[in-house]
Amino acid sequence: MSSVVDIDWLILALFFGTLLVPLAISRHFKLRIETELVISVSRMCLQLILVGIYLEYLFLINNLYLNLLWLAIMLLVGSSSIVSKARLPKNKLLLPVISGLVVGLLPLLTFLCLSIIKPVPYYNAQYLIPLAGMLLGNCLSGNIIALQNLFACLEQRRDEYEAAISLGAAPKYAMLPFVQEALQKSLAPSLASMSTMGLVTLPGMMTGQILGGTSPVVAIKYQLMIMVAIFVMLSVSVAITLSLTITRCINKQGRVLASPLKK
């Protein structure tokens, strides 16, 4: 396989001109996302360039404690982003979300590094950090969907919940239909993605490895591994997040102690 073809910075900068198309669409349909788009793209560029420079040093140093510190930062930023995008109070929801991500990520990441990939050393940043990033990145939207649906169900079907509580049901039992719906909706995109992968879509990890010169067969093995890992982590993290959310946000009498923030 040939080595990866580099992209000239000037050519990449010129390619950003294609963003004029979505900007024109926004103006035409009065979507009012022009400012948000410019800010988001600017932040993306700055963050990715800085992270790219940082990761070069991180890969070079390859220190266990430094790698774990970076993982902790990724988990904290990811958890904060989930709660913010779901428009929920951080004082109530941050701990459940962090707990769900940690329990979903760390055992799975340890198993992948020790038993499947077996890099040398086992905490090799070249494998540890990208794997953690892919797992966390693909679980963010699932957790956001789950939390939004949980509180939306609770708001729209409050009478059903209160009727169950008034009949003596425990809060966890009264919330069970809402938890089931939130879990189903959060897992649905991943299930749809897996069922169409290879026919409708070529996944990012596989495409990136092939562009980098990896054999397509090897790339497929990694993609199969990461897709299974993503679905396992998503299932675990969402289930734990929802369970802990109910524990922290609903008291023993069934009173709801948290609600979505107003826009």
N, C-alpha and C positions, 0 to 999 in steps of 0.2 A: 504493500500500500504506500502511496506517496505521502509526503509530509504535508502538514496543513499550510494552506495559502494565506499569507498575512494580508491584512487590509490596510491600505494607506490611510493615515489620519485625515488627510485632505479629502479623499474620496468619501470617507465615512461622514465627514462634516457636510459635504454636498448632498449626501443621501438624506440627511435630516430635512432637506427642502421638501421632501414628500409629505411632511407634516402640514404643509400648506393645504393639502386636500381635506383632512379632517377639520382644520380651522375654517375652511370655506364652508364645509357642511354645517358646522356649528353656527356660523353667521347666517347662512341661508335659512336654517330651521329655528334660529333664535334659541339655541340650546344653552348659550351663555357659559360655555366651558372653556373659552379661549384662555382666560387667565389661569384657570386650574391646569389646563394642558401645558402651558408654558412653564408653570412652576413645577409640575410633576416631571416633565422631561428634564428640566434643569437640575432638579434634585437627583433624578436617576443618573444623569451623566456624572455629576460631582461625586455621588456616593459610590458608583461603580468604579470610577477611576481611582478614588482613594482606597477602596477596598481591594482593588486589583494590585495597587502598590503595596498595601499592607500584607496581602496574602503571599506575595512574592517573598517578603521577609519572614512571614509565618512559616511557609514551606521550608525556607532555608534553615531557620532556627530549629523548627520541629521539636518544640519542648512540650511535654505532657501538660504541665500546669498552665502554660500559655494557651494551649489548645482548649483546655477545659474552661479557661476564662472567656475565650471567644465564644464557646458554646453557651455559656451562661448569659453573655450579652445577647446572643441570637435569641435565646429563649425569652429573655426579659422584653426585648424589643418586639418580638412576635406576639407575646401575650398582651402587651400594651396595645398593639395595633388591632388585635382581635376585639378587645373590649371597646376601643374607640370607634371602630367601624360598625360595631353592633349597637353603638350609642347607648351603652349601659354604664352604671356607676362603677368606677375602678375600685373604690374602697370595698365593695361587696364581691365583685366578679374577678378581680385580678388574681387572687390566690387560687380559686378553682381552675381558672384557665391555665395558669402556670403549672399547677399540679397535674392537670390532664396532659399537657405537652411533655413534661418531664417523664412521667410514667410511660407515656407512649413512645418517647424517643430513646431514652438512655438504654433500656434493656435491649431494644431492637438494634440500636447502633453498636452496642457491645457485641451482640451475637453476630452481626454482619462482619465486624472487624476481626473477631477471634475465630470464627468458624467457617465463614463463607469466603471472604476476600483474602484474609490473612496477610495484610501488608506487613512490611518490616521497617520500623517497629510497628506494633499493633495500633499505636496512636498516631500513625503517620498522618500529618495534616493534609497531605495531598488527597487522601481518601476520606478522612474523618470529617473535615469541614464541608467539602462539596456534598457528601452524602447527607449530613445533618441539614444543610441548606435546602436540598431537594425535598427531604421529608417534611421539614417545617413549612417550607413554602407551599407545598401542596395540601397541607393540613389547615392553613390559615382560613381559606375560604369556607371549608367544611365546618369549622368551629363557629365562624361568623353566621353562617346559614342556620346552624343548630340553635344558637342563642337567640337569634332574631325570631325564628319560628316558635321557640318555646314561649317567649314573652308575648308574641303576637297571638298565639293560641290562648294564653292565659287572659289576655285582654278581650279577645273576641268571644271567647267561650267562658267568661267569668261565671255566668249563671250555672253552667254545668259543673264547674269546679266547686262553687259554693254549695250547690245541692249535695254533692258527694260529701263535703265536709260536714254539712248539717245532719247528714244521716249517720255520722260517726266514722267516716272513712279517715284513715291516716293521711296526712298531706302527701306522702310519697305515693300512696295508692291513688289518690285523687288526681295527682299530676301524671300518672302513668300514660294515659292516652296522649297527652301533650309531648311527653318525652319520646314516645314511640314515633309520633309524626315528625318531631325534630330530627331524630336519628335517621329516619327513612329519607327525608329531604336532603340531609347533609351527605349521605352516602350515595344518593342517586347519580350525581354527576360522575363520580369515580367509577361506578358500575357501568354507566353508559360509555365512558371513555375506554374502559377495558374491553367492552364487547365490540367496539368498532376499531380498536387499535390494529394497525397493519393494513386494514382495508380502507378506512376513511382517513386516518391520520397516521403520520410517522412521528412518534414521540420525540421530544426535545433531546433527552439524554442520548438516545440511539443516534439521532441525526448529528449531534455534536461530536460524538465519538467517530462516526464515519467520516465527517468532514476533517477530523483530526488525524485521519489515517488508520484508524482501527479497522480490523476485519469486521464485515457486517455480522458474521456469526457470533463473534465475541461481543459486539455491541448489543446484539439481541439478548444474549445471556444477562448482561448487565441491566438491560431494560426490563426484562422479566423479573429480575430480582428486585429492582427498585419499585416497580408497580405493585408487587405483592407487599413489599415493605410499607409503601405509602398507604395502601388500603388497611393494613393491620394497624399502623399507627393512627390513622384517621379514626378507625372504629374504637380503639382504646381511648384515645384522647377525648373524643366527643362524649363517649359514655361516661368517663370519669368527670369531665367538665360539667355535664348536665346533672349528674348525681350530686356533686359538691355544690353546684349552684342552688339546687333545691334545699340542701342542708343549710346553706348560709343565708338564703333569701326568703325562706318560709319558716316561721316559728312553729312550735309544737301545736299551737291552736289553729294553724292553717293560715295565719295572716301573712300576706305577701309584703316583704320588707324592701323590695327594690322594684324599680320600673324603668322603662326606657327613658333616656333624657330627651327633652323637647328640643326641636331644631331651632 
